[in-house]
Every structure is written in C-alpha cells, then in structure tokens.
Amino acid sequence: MIVPLFSFGRVQVENIYASGTGFNWLGLKRQENGSYLLSSGMGTLLAALFWGLCLIAYFAVTRGL
C-alpha cells in the first residue's frame, strides 16, 4: 500500500508469491499501460527498510537523540 501511495499509482507491487521475470536490477518492469511493476522481493526489502526507519525515528524521538 505504501509504494503505490508514494508513487501516486505509477508503481504497483507484484503479488507476494509471484515469481515474475524480466525485472531490472532495481526490481522494476514496465507494464503495457505505462506504469511499473515492482518485484515481490524488492517490495519486501523496501517494506523492511521503511519499518526499520520508522523504528529508528521512534527511538530517536522517545530517547531524545
């Protein structure tokens, strides 16, 4: 939900159990309608990075860093 929100709908994420091919090194593939499809592996990595940054921000605010 986060990737399409931040990309204003231009990037969609592949289903979690899909095993698509043809993605570039960023995990993107252009679709017929002009939007991009993000591979499930890269989507998982971006989700982990997002929540890790949220956790760091939480600790920075609550611990007074």
C-alpha positions in Angstrom: 0.0 0.0 0.0 2.9 2.4 0.7 4.7 2.1 -2.7 1.6 3.0 -4.8 0.7 5.8 -2.4 4.1 7.4 -2.6 4.4 6.9 -6.4 0.9 8.3 -7.0 -0.2 4.9 -8.5 2.7 4.7 -11.1 4.3 1.8 -9.3 2.4 -1.4 -8.4 3.9 -4.2 -6.3 3.8 -7.8 -7.6 1.9 -10.4 -5.5 4.0 -11.8 -2.7 4.1 -15.4 -4.0 4.5 -14.5 -7.7 7.7 -15.4 -9.4 7.9 -13.0 -12.3 10.8 -12.5 -14.7 12.2 -9.6 -16.7 12.8 -7.2 -13.9 15.8 -4.8 -14.0 18.4 -4.5 -11.2 16.0 -2.1 -9.3 13.3 -4.8 -9.4 11.1 -2.8 -11.8 9.4 -3.8 -15.0 7.3 -1.6 -17.3 3.8 -2.7 -17.9 1.7 -2.2 -21.1 -0.3 0.7 -19.6 2.9 2.7 -18.8 3.1 2.0 -15.1 5.8 0.0 -13.4 5.6 -3.3 -11.6 7.9 -3.8 -8.6 9.1 -7.3 -7.9 7.9 -9.0 -4.7 11.5 -9.4 -3.4 12.3 -5.7 -3.8 8.9 -4.8 -2.3 9.7 -6.9 0.8 13.1 -5.2 1.1 11.5 -1.7 0.8 8.9 -2.6 3.4 11.7 -3.8 5.9 13.6 -0.6 5.2 10.6 1.6 5.8 9.7 -0.1 9.1 13.3 0.0 10.2 13.4 3.7 9.6 10.1 4.1 11.5 11.6 2.2 14.4 14.8 4.4 14.4 12.6 7.6 14.3 10.6 6.3 17.2 13.6 5.6 19.3 15.2 8.9 18.4 12.0 10.8 19.5 11.4 8.8 22.7 15.0 8.6 23.8 15.7 12.3 23.0 18.5 11.8 20.4 
